[in-house]
Amino acid sequence: HIPLECRHLHYLLATPFRYGSVYPYGSRFRRAGKTKGVYYATETVLTAVAEMAFYRLLFFAESPATPWPNDAAEYTAFAAAIKCRRAIDLTRPPLDRDEKAWTQPTDYTACQ
């Protein structure tokens, strides 16, 4: 269910909040269990494409019995201007000292 404070958003921006199922494993952006969705963004479309491709390939590498898709998948990218009062920048001190931990591509424990 979309939280009240997000219901005014365009449906693409509200998308992360529409899934109500339990998230089985933690990720870089969520704890395991029932959690609110997250808004994931990148500065460039190329970054999002590279990350998506990496994790799709990782999925098939770790699931060798899963057949590869027979058709192409379609994805949508969109631009958004972001304004916020509070934000953290992990690339600046003092948080950048942990960069190796939170940029590890397959182990999310440091982010939990």
C-alpha positions in Angstrom: 0.0 0.0 0.0 1.2 3.5 -0.8 1.9 5.5 2.3 -0.4 8.6 2.7 2.5 11.0 2.3 3.3 9.5 -1.1 -0.2 9.2 -2.6 0.1 12.5 -4.4 3.1 11.3 -6.4 3.1 10.3 -10.0 2.6 6.6 -10.2 6.2 6.0 -11.3 7.5 7.7 -8.2 5.0 5.8 -6.0 6.0 2.5 -7.6 8.4 1.4 -4.9 5.7 1.7 -2.3 3.0 -0.4 -4.1 4.4 -3.8 -3.2 3.1 -5.1 0.1 4.7 -8.5 0.2 7.5 -9.5 2.6 11.0 -8.9 1.3 12.7 -12.3 2.0 16.3 -11.0 2.1 18.0 -7.8 2.9 19.5 -5.7 0.1 21.7 -2.7 0.0 18.6 -0.6 0.4 16.2 -2.6 2.5 16.1 -4.8 5.6 14.7 -8.3 5.3 11.0 -8.6 6.1 8.1 -6.2 5.5 9.6 -2.8 4.8 8.5 0.3 3.0 9.8 0.6 -0.5 12.7 2.7 -1.5 13.3 5.2 -4.3 16.5 4.2 -6.1 18.0 6.7 -8.5 21.3 7.3 -10.3 22.9 10.3 -11.8 22.9 8.7 -15.3 20.8 6.1 -17.1 24.0 4.2 -17.9 24.7 3.5 -14.2 21.2 2.1 -13.8 21.6 -0.1 -16.9 25.0 -1.4 -15.8 23.8 -2.2 -12.3 20.6 -3.9 -13.6 22.6 -6.0 -16.1 25.1 -7.0 -13.5 22.5 -8.3 -11.1 20.5 -10.0 -13.8 23.7 -11.9 -14.9 24.5 -12.7 -11.3 21.0 -14.1 -10.9 21.5 -16.5 -13.8 25.1 -17.3 -12.8 23.8 -18.3 -9.3 20.8 -20.1 -10.7 22.2 -22.3 -13.5 19.0 -24.4 -13.8 16.9 -21.2 -14.6 16.4 -20.9 -18.3 17.5 -17.7 -20.0 14.6 -15.6 -21.3 13.7 -16.1 -24.9 12.7 -12.5 -25.5 14.0 -9.1 -24.7 12.8 -7.3 -21.5 11.7 -3.7 -21.6 12.6 -1.2 -18.9 11.6 2.4 -18.4 13.9 5.2 -17.3 12.7 8.6 -16.3 14.2 11.9 -15.1 13.2 13.5 -11.8 14.3 16.7 -10.1 14.8 15.9 -6.4 14.4 18.5 -3.6 14.9 17.5 0.0 15.6 19.0 3.3 17.7 16.2 4.6 20.0 13.9 2.8 23.2 12.0 3.4 26.1 11.7 0.9 27.9 8.4 1.4 30.8 9.7 -0.8 31.8 12.5 1.7 33.5 12.3 5.0 33.0 10.7 7.5 30.8 8.1 5.7 33.2 7.6 2.8 35.5 5.7 5.1 33.2 2.7 4.7 32.9 2.8 0.9 34.5 -0.6 0.4 31.8 -2.2 2.7 28.8 -0.5 1.1 30.0 -0.9 -2.5 30.7 -4.6 -2.2 28.6 -6.0 -5.1 27.2 -9.2 -3.6 27.4 -8.9 0.2 25.0 -6.5 1.8 25.7 -7.2 5.5 27.5 -3.9 6.0 24.4 -2.0 4.8 22.0 -3.8 7.1 
